[in-house]
């Protein structure tokens, strides 16, 4: 994984997948929560800002590493 980048939740999908849009570009990424939702019960909604680590092998997939405060 590379350095986390900012993204915004666009859509909640089945099987705990989340579609995100990276800030600064219109690129969309499919991601899952990595330890964020499992350890602390966090409910994500469309429009929530998050930090995502995009995979090096598949740039369309990633892991949510933290949830940013505010909207």
C-alpha positions in Angstrom: 0.0 0.0 0.0 1.1 3.5 -0.7 0.6 6.7 1.3 -3.0 7.3 2.2 -4.9 10.0 0.2 -8.2 11.8 0.9 -11.4 10.6 -0.6 -15.1 11.0 -0.2 -17.7 8.2 0.2 -19.9 8.1 -2.9 -21.9 4.9 -2.5 -22.3 2.0 0.0 -22.2 -1.4 -1.7 -23.1 -4.9 -0.5 -20.5 -7.1 1.3 -19.0 -4.1 3.1 -17.6 -2.5 -0.1 -17.6 1.3 -0.4 -17.2 3.3 -3.6 -15.0 6.3 -3.0 -14.0 9.3 -5.1 -10.5 10.6 -4.6 -10.2 14.3 -3.8 -8.4 16.3 -6.4 -9.4 13.9 -9.2 -12.6 12.3 -10.5 -11.1 8.8 -10.1 -13.2 6.3 -8.2 -11.9 3.4 -6.0 -13.6 0.4 -4.5 -12.5 0.0 -0.8 -13.3 -1.8 2.4 -12.8 -0.7 5.9 -9.5 -2.0 7.4 -9.8 -2.1 11.1 -11.7 1.2 11.3 -15.2 -0.3 11.4 -14.3 -3.5 13.1 -12.6 -2.0 16.1 -14.7 1.1 16.5 -18.2 0.9 15.3 -18.2 3.6 12.6 -21.1 4.1 10.3 -20.1 5.7 7.0 -22.6 7.6 4.8 -22.3 9.2 1.4 -20.4 12.4 1.6 -18.2 11.4 4.6 -14.5 12.2 4.1 -12.0 9.3 4.7 -8.3 8.5 4.2 -7.7 5.6 1.8 -4.6 3.6 0.9 -4.8 2.7 -2.7 -3.3 -0.7 -3.8 -0.2 -0.6 -5.9 -1.2 -3.8 -7.9 -4.7 -2.6 -8.6 -5.3 1.1 -8.5 -9.1 0.7 -8.5 -9.0 -1.0 -5.1 -8.1 0.3 -1.6 -8.5 0.2 2.1 -10.0 2.8 4.3 -7.4 3.5 7.0 -9.1 6.4 8.9 -12.3 8.5 8.9 -11.8 12.2 8.8 -13.9 14.4 11.1 -16.5 16.7 9.6 -18.3 16.6 6.3 
